[in-house]
Amino acid sequence: MTRLKLFVSKNCPRCPSAKRVMKEIAEELKLRDGVDYSILNIDEDDNFFLALQYQIASTPSFVIDDEPVFVGEVPKKEELIRMIKGKIT
């Protein structure tokens, strides 16, 4: 299954919307938290360094299978699902 990561920060005005999209997708695709997807707060050191490895400097940012796909933006749910399904095939 595709590994999906969402990088967020506590002061990000778009992050609540991104989290909502992530939760809707997880529910729709029956993704398991911590297994198939994770929401990572870059305010925590380990997550900050992980984001830097992906060259992510803004939030919210989505990563699918170690590839940043939406950086600093909130995609439409359908867009993200299409990208996830494209990675599965």
C-alpha positions in Angstrom: 0.0 0.0 0.0 1.1 3.5 -0.6 2.7 5.3 2.3 1.2 8.8 2.7 2.7 11.5 4.9 1.4 14.9 5.7 3.7 17.5 7.2 2.0 20.2 9.3 2.9 22.9 11.8 0.9 24.4 14.7 0.9 27.9 13.3 0.0 26.9 9.7 -3.4 28.4 8.7 -4.0 25.8 5.9 -3.0 22.8 8.0 -6.4 22.1 9.5 -7.9 21.9 6.0 -5.1 19.5 5.0 -5.7 17.3 8.0 -9.4 17.2 7.2 -8.5 16.0 3.6 -6.1 13.4 5.0 -8.7 12.0 7.4 -11.4 11.9 4.7 -9.0 10.0 2.3 -7.9 7.7 5.1 -11.5 6.8 5.9 -12.5 6.4 2.2 -9.5 4.2 1.3 -9.4 2.4 4.6 -5.9 3.6 5.4 -4.5 2.8 8.8 -2.9 5.6 10.9 0.8 5.0 11.5 0.8 2.2 9.0 -0.5 3.5 5.7 -0.4 7.2 6.5 0.9 9.6 9.1 0.5 13.2 10.1 3.8 14.7 11.2 4.2 18.0 13.0 7.4 19.7 11.9 7.5 21.6 15.2 9.0 18.3 16.6 12.7 17.9 15.9 12.6 14.4 14.4 9.7 15.4 12.0 11.5 18.6 11.2 14.6 16.8 10.1 12.5 14.2 8.1 10.8 17.1 6.3 14.2 18.6 5.4 15.2 15.2 3.9 12.3 15.7 1.5 13.4 19.3 1.0 10.1 20.5 2.4 10.2 24.0 3.9 6.5 24.9 4.0 3.4 23.3 5.3 1.1 21.6 4.7 3.0 19.2 2.5 2.0 15.8 1.3 4.5 13.0 0.4 3.5 9.8 -1.4 6.0 6.9 -1.3 8.8 9.3 -0.4 8.0 11.7 -3.2 6.7 15.2 -2.3 3.6 15.9 -4.3 1.8 18.9 -2.8 4.2 21.3 -1.0 2.7 24.2 0.8 -0.8 23.6 -0.5 -4.0 21.7 0.2 -5.0 19.6 -2.7 -8.6 18.6 -3.5 -9.4 15.2 -2.1 -10.1 13.8 -5.6 -6.6 15.0 -6.8 -4.8 13.3 -3.9 -6.8 10.1 -4.3 -6.0 10.0 -8.0 -2.3 10.4 -7.2 -2.4 7.7 -4.5 -4.2 5.3 -6.9 -1.7 6.1 -9.6 1.2 5.1 -7.3 -0.5 1.8 -6.4 -0.8 0.5 -10.0 
